[in-house]
Amino acid sequence: MNLMDDKKIEEIKNTLAKRVVPLPDGTTLPCLGQGTWYMGENPQERNKEIKALQLGLSLGMTLIDTAEMYGNGDSERLVGEAIKGRRDEVFIVSKVYPHHAGLDMISNACENSLKRLGTDRLDLYLLHWRGSVPLAETIEGMEKLREAGKILRWGVSNFDTVDMEELWNTTNGKNSMTNEVLYHLGSRGIDFDLLPWHREHNMPIMAYSPLAQGGSLRRQLLSDPTIQDIADKYNAQPLQIALAWTIRSNSVIAIPKAVQEEHVFANAEAAMIELVEEDLKRLDQVFPKPTRKMPLDII
């Protein structure tokens, strides 16, 4: 059962078609995609999770992010089921374990991800985090996969500014398309130097857990009176304001996870909220921008 009328759905789709973020190769992606961390791990939730992803696609959240790590491949299998018959609508992102990122293993890891996803190519393949494999070797592996057509693009995840500098100064490192990191109103460390670095180098950030999954930060986002006040102004929910904040510029793609139909709608609808300067200033007072370098938040 749809919780929204067709007119509203069309409005959301049109908004997401317009609010796009460019990758360095010129590809444009909606500012909101879908995360799948912990999806596929509970058989009883499987049908609900598949329907949620399919609904998200229909609303215009066409980027789906997964990883070989998530449920030891179960998340990729679930995504593969959700996109059956709709592959060309979807921009699939998956991630390789650091210990699979060497020249001897990356091709096999990618092949396994492709099998689980039931596709012949990944739109974007990310190094999940830095391990002991030299960056130059991982980049060479990524480039070989790209030349073979197994992946169309590659990037990184959980890289701080110093890592991005090293990447940028490594042969073919400038071919990286994005860096996926934790970012939300309650975790603003990257605003100090990493996000400015990305803007300067015309490479967008992908924000995982943009709704501060679990913990006290999520409670704060739900209960803070300033967020509540701004939510009332837009006739929205507090978490929609938090999501609207994360995608306030055209240099961040947020990938919230949702399993409930109403949450999928709420996430997609957040793209229709464009916070004004006054809102942003008020949020800055409650969730201040860092004034010094912070360690990169990772969960």
C-alpha beads as a LAMMPS data file, in Angstrom:
LAMMPS data file: protein, C-alpha beads

299 atoms
298 bonds

1 atom types
1 bond types

-500.0 500.0 xlo xhi
-500.0 500.0 ylo yhi
-500.0 500.0 zlo zhi

Masses

1 110.0

Atoms # bond

1 1 1 0.000 0.000 0.000
2 1 1 1.389 3.369 -0.983
3 1 1 1.578 5.907 1.828
4 1 1 1.645 8.764 -0.690
5 1 1 -0.435 9.745 -3.667
6 1 1 0.953 9.511 -7.193
7 1 1 1.306 13.271 -7.482
8 1 1 3.588 13.419 -4.426
9 1 1 5.639 10.463 -5.690
10 1 1 6.113 12.221 -9.028
11 1 1 7.163 15.378 -7.207
12 1 1 9.802 13.487 -5.211
13 1 1 11.110 11.748 -8.351
14 1 1 11.390 15.069 -10.188
15 1 1 13.215 16.641 -7.239
16 1 1 15.745 13.798 -7.057
17 1 1 16.223 13.965 -10.831
18 1 1 17.161 17.642 -10.444
19 1 1 19.136 17.543 -7.171
20 1 1 22.144 15.709 -8.506
21 1 1 25.809 15.499 -7.547
22 1 1 28.438 15.230 -10.295
23 1 1 31.261 12.705 -10.163
24 1 1 34.655 13.729 -11.590
25 1 1 33.884 11.848 -14.852
26 1 1 30.715 13.898 -15.388
27 1 1 28.249 11.199 -14.276
28 1 1 25.475 12.724 -12.168
29 1 1 23.880 10.901 -9.246
30 1 1 20.892 11.769 -7.057
31 1 1 21.876 13.479 -3.798
32 1 1 20.164 10.613 -1.965
33 1 1 20.912 6.928 -2.426
34 1 1 20.228 3.835 -0.309
35 1 1 22.489 2.108 2.198
36 1 1 22.264 -1.619 2.962
37 1 1 24.432 -2.195 6.028
38 1 1 22.916 -5.076 8.104
39 1 1 20.440 -5.852 5.321
40 1 1 20.139 -9.459 4.215
41 1 1 21.197 -10.847 7.593
42 1 1 17.744 -11.720 8.936
43 1 1 15.719 -14.090 6.693
44 1 1 12.454 -12.893 8.281
45 1 1 13.140 -9.329 7.134
46 1 1 14.200 -10.301 3.622
47 1 1 10.995 -9.550 1.704
48 1 1 10.505 -6.272 3.541
49 1 1 14.095 -5.208 2.781
50 1 1 13.763 -6.087 -0.911
51 1 1 10.520 -4.123 -1.176
52 1 1 12.102 -1.159 0.597
53 1 1 14.987 -1.042 -1.901
54 1 1 12.602 -1.408 -4.837
55 1 1 10.421 1.399 -3.495
56 1 1 13.500 3.585 -3.095
57 1 1 14.406 2.942 -6.741
58 1 1 10.888 3.875 -7.835
59 1 1 11.173 7.142 -5.885
60 1 1 14.434 8.051 -7.626
61 1 1 17.016 6.928 -5.042
62 1 1 18.763 4.926 -7.737
63 1 1 22.180 4.555 -6.076
64 1 1 22.425 1.436 -3.890
65 1 1 25.515 0.979 -1.717
66 1 1 26.627 -2.410 -0.445
67 1 1 29.866 -4.298 0.373
68 1 1 31.285 -7.809 0.447
69 1 1 31.689 -7.305 4.204
70 1 1 27.982 -6.734 4.873
71 1 1 26.653 -10.031 6.162
72 1 1 29.551 -11.827 4.413
73 1 1 27.941 -11.177 1.043
74 1 1 24.295 -11.547 2.161
75 1 1 23.654 -7.842 1.561
76 1 1 24.935 -8.140 -2.029
77 1 1 22.698 -11.170 -2.600
78 1 1 19.708 -9.215 -1.306
79 1 1 20.519 -6.244 -3.567
80 1 1 20.847 -8.648 -6.497
81 1 1 17.340 -9.904 -5.807
82 1 1 15.944 -6.378 -5.412
83 1 1 17.337 -5.157 -8.746
84 1 1 16.381 -8.200 -10.818
85 1 1 14.937 -6.922 -14.095
86 1 1 15.857 -3.341 -13.172
87 1 1 19.653 -3.396 -13.491
88 1 1 19.815 -0.454 -15.906
89 1 1 17.918 1.786 -13.459
90 1 1 20.474 1.244 -10.714
91 1 1 23.914 2.661 -9.897
92 1 1 25.502 -0.146 -7.863
93 1 1 28.296 0.603 -5.414
94 1 1 30.145 -2.213 -3.639
95 1 1 33.281 -2.311 -1.527
96 1 1 36.275 -4.611 -1.290
97 1 1 37.892 -5.681 1.984
98 1 1 41.400 -4.213 2.486
99 1 1 42.866 -7.734 2.681
100 1 1 41.321 -8.535 -0.718
101 1 1 42.653 -5.339 -2.311
102 1 1 46.005 -6.679 -3.528
103 1 1 46.679 -7.611 -7.161
104 1 1 46.475 -11.319 -6.308
105 1 1 42.953 -11.118 -4.831
106 1 1 41.018 -8.055 -5.995
107 1 1 39.897 -9.581 -9.287
108 1 1 38.497 -12.655 -7.504
109 1 1 36.804 -10.498 -4.823
110 1 1 35.152 -8.384 -7.522
111 1 1 34.033 -11.480 -9.445
112 1 1 32.413 -12.879 -6.285
113 1 1 30.594 -9.588 -5.662
114 1 1 29.333 -9.592 -9.268
115 1 1 28.029 -13.164 -8.877
116 1 1 26.223 -12.347 -5.646
117 1 1 24.703 -9.229 -7.227
118 1 1 23.744 -11.101 -10.392
119 1 1 25.329 -8.497 -12.668
120 1 1 28.237 -8.248 -15.091
121 1 1 29.549 -4.902 -13.829
122 1 1 29.768 -2.586 -10.836
123 1 1 29.125 1.102 -11.423
124 1 1 31.525 1.964 -8.615
125 1 1 33.936 -0.190 -6.593
126 1 1 35.421 1.184 -3.377
127 1 1 38.327 0.171 -1.157
128 1 1 36.413 -0.232 2.127
129 1 1 39.226 1.154 4.305
130 1 1 42.994 1.243 4.247
131 1 1 44.865 -1.917 5.116
132 1 1 48.410 -3.164 4.614
133 1 1 48.230 -3.390 0.802
134 1 1 50.096 -0.438 -0.773
135 1 1 47.754 2.091 -2.397
136 1 1 49.627 1.843 -5.701
137 1 1 48.849 -1.879 -5.858
138 1 1 45.139 -1.414 -5.116
139 1 1 44.905 1.357 -7.726
140 1 1 46.586 -0.902 -10.306
141 1 1 44.058 -3.631 -9.493
142 1 1 41.156 -1.198 -9.790
143 1 1 42.439 0.094 -13.130
144 1 1 42.746 -3.466 -14.476
145 1 1 39.157 -4.208 -13.417
146 1 1 38.056 -1.018 -15.141
147 1 1 39.890 -1.920 -18.351
148 1 1 38.230 -5.342 -18.254
149 1 1 34.790 -3.719 -17.911
150 1 1 34.122 -5.431 -14.566
151 1 1 33.850 -2.022 -12.872
152 1 1 33.045 1.307 -14.518
153 1 1 34.671 3.454 -11.806
154 1 1 36.463 3.108 -8.509
155 1 1 36.955 5.092 -5.317
156 1 1 37.774 4.807 -1.632
157 1 1 36.086 4.774 1.751
158 1 1 37.102 5.921 5.244
159 1 1 40.027 7.972 3.898
160 1 1 41.103 11.047 5.859
161 1 1 42.745 14.103 4.283
162 1 1 46.288 12.760 4.557
163 1 1 45.146 9.515 2.870
164 1 1 43.457 11.469 0.081
165 1 1 46.643 13.478 -0.480
166 1 1 48.639 10.254 -0.767
167 1 1 46.044 8.802 -3.134
168 1 1 46.072 11.955 -5.251
169 1 1 49.859 11.821 -5.572
170 1 1 49.970 8.127 -6.508
171 1 1 49.919 7.088 -10.183
172 1 1 46.292 7.011 -11.443
173 1 1 45.092 8.054 -7.968
174 1 1 43.307 11.001 -9.546
175 1 1 40.924 8.494 -11.166
176 1 1 39.178 8.026 -7.801
177 1 1 35.556 9.126 -8.018
178 1 1 34.551 9.504 -4.379
179 1 1 35.359 8.864 -0.718
180 1 1 32.654 7.301 1.454
181 1 1 32.842 8.475 5.076
182 1 1 30.661 8.919 8.135
183 1 1 28.966 12.322 8.081
184 1 1 25.920 13.786 9.759
185 1 1 24.933 16.750 11.923
186 1 1 26.303 15.082 15.039
187 1 1 29.566 14.064 13.360
188 1 1 31.006 17.071 11.546
189 1 1 34.750 16.423 11.783
190 1 1 35.172 16.356 7.987
191 1 1 33.853 19.934 7.734
192 1 1 37.229 21.173 9.012
193 1 1 39.537 19.898 6.261
194 1 1 38.391 16.752 4.425
195 1 1 35.230 18.204 2.877
196 1 1 37.059 21.399 1.768
197 1 1 39.793 19.168 0.247
198 1 1 37.141 17.267 -1.711
199 1 1 35.503 20.455 -2.957
200 1 1 38.863 21.806 -4.061
201 1 1 39.526 18.598 -6.005
202 1 1 35.962 18.343 -7.412
203 1 1 35.350 14.944 -5.856
204 1 1 32.110 14.388 -3.926
205 1 1 31.780 12.717 -0.536
206 1 1 29.387 9.825 0.027
207 1 1 27.945 10.097 3.528
208 1 1 27.168 6.812 5.246
209 1 1 24.948 6.643 8.357
210 1 1 23.679 10.199 7.659
211 1 1 20.993 9.654 10.306
212 1 1 23.450 8.630 13.046
213 1 1 22.267 5.014 13.244
214 1 1 21.540 4.221 16.868
215 1 1 23.188 5.685 19.959
216 1 1 22.828 9.004 21.737
217 1 1 23.572 11.112 18.668
218 1 1 20.467 9.788 16.937
219 1 1 18.456 10.552 20.079
220 1 1 19.819 14.088 20.036
221 1 1 18.860 14.513 16.380
222 1 1 15.355 13.350 17.251
223 1 1 14.893 15.407 20.405
224 1 1 16.830 18.648 19.874
225 1 1 14.412 21.605 20.169
226 1 1 16.105 23.583 17.368
227 1 1 15.768 20.692 14.931
228 1 1 12.188 20.189 16.088
229 1 1 11.432 23.869 15.531
230 1 1 12.912 23.817 12.009
231 1 1 11.039 20.561 11.314
232 1 1 7.763 22.245 12.315
233 1 1 8.542 25.117 9.953
234 1 1 8.832 22.706 7.010
235 1 1 6.065 20.398 8.243
236 1 1 8.719 17.672 8.404
237 1 1 10.221 15.144 10.821
238 1 1 13.441 15.934 12.754
239 1 1 15.418 13.225 10.937
240 1 1 14.316 14.680 7.598
241 1 1 15.875 17.987 8.666
242 1 1 19.093 16.165 9.617
243 1 1 19.131 14.475 6.200
244 1 1 18.343 17.731 4.383
245 1 1 21.326 19.270 6.207
246 1 1 23.683 16.500 5.023
247 1 1 22.724 17.067 1.359
248 1 1 22.623 20.882 1.629
249 1 1 25.368 21.272 -0.989
250 1 1 25.866 19.574 -4.335
251 1 1 29.070 17.906 -3.117
252 1 1 27.619 15.222 -0.809
253 1 1 25.581 12.111 -1.626
254 1 1 23.861 10.641 1.438
255 1 1 23.014 6.943 1.633
256 1 1 20.539 6.382 4.478
257 1 1 19.270 2.864 5.122
258 1 1 15.546 2.181 5.484
259 1 1 13.573 -1.017 5.857
260 1 1 10.118 0.358 6.687
261 1 1 8.119 1.756 3.768
262 1 1 7.354 4.970 5.648
263 1 1 11.079 5.513 6.320
264 1 1 11.908 5.099 2.631
265 1 1 9.309 7.751 1.781
266 1 1 10.555 10.031 4.566
267 1 1 14.150 9.777 3.351
268 1 1 13.238 10.489 -0.263
269 1 1 10.993 13.372 0.756
270 1 1 13.917 15.026 2.599
271 1 1 15.345 15.955 -0.822
272 1 1 12.445 18.412 -1.166
273 1 1 13.580 20.384 1.908
274 1 1 16.072 23.107 1.039
275 1 1 17.274 24.697 4.246
276 1 1 17.862 28.453 4.132
277 1 1 20.818 30.366 5.584
278 1 1 18.964 31.143 8.806
279 1 1 18.228 27.426 9.398
280 1 1 21.864 26.509 8.791
281 1 1 23.084 29.178 11.225
282 1 1 20.749 27.915 13.921
283 1 1 21.914 24.329 13.390
284 1 1 25.557 25.483 13.493
285 1 1 24.933 26.895 16.970
286 1 1 23.645 23.574 18.317
287 1 1 25.950 21.314 16.276
288 1 1 29.013 23.527 15.763
289 1 1 31.453 23.142 12.922
290 1 1 34.841 21.930 14.276
291 1 1 37.513 24.573 14.812
292 1 1 40.418 22.111 14.648
293 1 1 41.397 18.860 12.967
294 1 1 39.374 15.908 14.274
295 1 1 40.158 12.190 13.882
296 1 1 38.015 10.650 11.157
297 1 1 34.852 9.125 12.654
298 1 1 34.412 5.481 11.690
299 1 1 31.728 3.016 12.759

Bonds

1 1 1 2
2 1 2 3
3 1 3 4
4 1 4 5
5 1 5 6
6 1 6 7
7 1 7 8
8 1 8 9
9 1 9 10
10 1 10 11
11 1 11 12
12 1 12 13
13 1 13 14
14 1 14 15
15 1 15 16
16 1 16 17
17 1 17 18
18 1 18 19
19 1 19 20
20 1 20 21
21 1 21 22
22 1 22 23
23 1 23 24
24 1 24 25
25 1 25 26
26 1 26 27
27 1 27 28
28 1 28 29
29 1 29 30
30 1 30 31
31 1 31 32
32 1 32 33
33 1 33 34
34 1 34 35
35 1 35 36
36 1 36 37
37 1 37 38
38 1 38 39
39 1 39 40
40 1 40 41
41 1 41 42
42 1 42 43
43 1 43 44
44 1 44 45
45 1 45 46
46 1 46 47
47 1 47 48
48 1 48 49
49 1 49 50
50 1 50 51
51 1 51 52
52 1 52 53
53 1 53 54
54 1 54 55
55 1 55 56
56 1 56 57
57 1 57 58
58 1 58 59
59 1 59 60
60 1 60 61
61 1 61 62
62 1 62 63
63 1 63 64
64 1 64 65
65 1 65 66
66 1 66 67
67 1 67 68
68 1 68 69
69 1 69 70
70 1 70 71
71 1 71 72
72 1 72 73
73 1 73 74
74 1 74 75
75 1 75 76
76 1 76 77
77 1 77 78
78 1 78 79
79 1 79 80
80 1 80 81
81 1 81 82
82 1 82 83
83 1 83 84
84 1 84 85
85 1 85 86
86 1 86 87
87 1 87 88
88 1 88 89
89 1 89 90
90 1 90 91
91 1 91 92
92 1 92 93
93 1 93 94
94 1 94 95
95 1 95 96
96 1 96 97
97 1 97 98
98 1 98 99
99 1 99 100
100 1 100 101
101 1 101 102
102 1 102 103
103 1 103 104
104 1 104 105
105 1 105 106
106 1 106 107
107 1 107 108
108 1 108 109
109 1 109 110
110 1 110 111
111 1 111 112
112 1 112 113
113 1 113 114
114 1 114 115
115 1 115 116
116 1 116 117
117 1 117 118
118 1 118 119
119 1 119 120
120 1 120 121
121 1 121 122
122 1 122 123
123 1 123 124
124 1 124 125
125 1 125 126
126 1 126 127
127 1 127 128
128 1 128 129
129 1 129 130
130 1 130 131
131 1 131 132
132 1 132 133
133 1 133 134
134 1 134 135
135 1 135 136
136 1 136 137
137 1 137 138
138 1 138 139
139 1 139 140
140 1 140 141
141 1 141 142
142 1 142 143
143 1 143 144
144 1 144 145
145 1 145 146
146 1 146 147
147 1 147 148
148 1 148 149
149 1 149 150
150 1 150 151
151 1 151 152
152 1 152 153
153 1 153 154
154 1 154 155
155 1 155 156
156 1 156 157
157 1 157 158
158 1 158 159
159 1 159 160
160 1 160 161
161 1 161 162
162 1 162 163
163 1 163 164
164 1 164 165
165 1 165 166
166 1 166 167
167 1 167 168
168 1 168 169
169 1 169 170
170 1 170 171
171 1 171 172
172 1 172 173
173 1 173 174
174 1 174 175
175 1 175 176
176 1 176 177
177 1 177 178
178 1 178 179
179 1 179 180
180 1 180 181
181 1 181 182
182 1 182 183
183 1 183 184
184 1 184 185
185 1 185 186
186 1 186 187
187 1 187 188
188 1 188 189
189 1 189 190
190 1 190 191
191 1 191 192
192 1 192 193
193 1 193 194
194 1 194 195
195 1 195 196
196 1 196 197
197 1 197 198
198 1 198 199
199 1 199 200
200 1 200 201
201 1 201 202
202 1 202 203
203 1 203 204
204 1 204 205
205 1 205 206
206 1 206 207
207 1 207 208
208 1 208 209
209 1 209 210
210 1 210 211
211 1 211 212
212 1 212 213
213 1 213 214
214 1 214 215
215 1 215 216
216 1 216 217
217 1 217 218
218 1 218 219
219 1 219 220
220 1 220 221
221 1 221 222
222 1 222 223
223 1 223 224
224 1 224 225
225 1 225 226
226 1 226 227
227 1 227 228
228 1 228 229
229 1 229 230
230 1 230 231
231 1 231 232
232 1 232 233
233 1 233 234
234 1 234 235
235 1 235 236
236 1 236 237
237 1 237 238
238 1 238 239
239 1 239 240
240 1 240 241
241 1 241 242
242 1 242 243
243 1 243 244
244 1 244 245
245 1 245 246
246 1 246 247
247 1 247 248
248 1 248 249
249 1 249 250
250 1 250 251
251 1 251 252
252 1 252 253
253 1 253 254
254 1 254 255
255 1 255 256
256 1 256 257
257 1 257 258
258 1 258 259
259 1 259 260
260 1 260 261
261 1 261 262
262 1 262 263
263 1 263 264
264 1 264 265
265 1 265 266
266 1 266 267
267 1 267 268
268 1 268 269
269 1 269 270
270 1 270 271
271 1 271 272
272 1 272 273
273 1 273 274
274 1 274 275
275 1 275 276
276 1 276 277
277 1 277 278
278 1 278 279
279 1 279 280
280 1 280 281
281 1 281 282
282 1 282 283
283 1 283 284
284 1 284 285
285 1 285 286
286 1 286 287
287 1 287 288
288 1 288 289
289 1 289 290
290 1 290 291
291 1 291 292
292 1 292 293
293 1 293 294
294 1 294 295
295 1 295 296
296 1 296 297
297 1 297 298
298 1 298 299
